[in-house]
């Protein structure tokens, strides 16, 4: 005689929970990236207002950025590619 450990409703409920948890995990996958850094001069001082161009080598699409007062720049939301 076979033993039933879970009834049909319990199995259905568990399946729904696993799908919801799995959907949340899949949604969390990131398909974009970011490039960031600091621009400094030869003495190591931050360069404010410097222009930084990030170019996707595959498409040729560029994003032009300007460093902040501490020389920091960030290009976010970039598609996965070589830059």
Buried (B, 14 or more C-beta within 10 A) or exposed (E): EEEEEEEEEEEEEEEEEEEEEEEEEEEEEEEEEEBEEBBEEEEEEBEEEBEBEBBBEEEEEEBEBEBBEEBBBEBEEBEEEEB
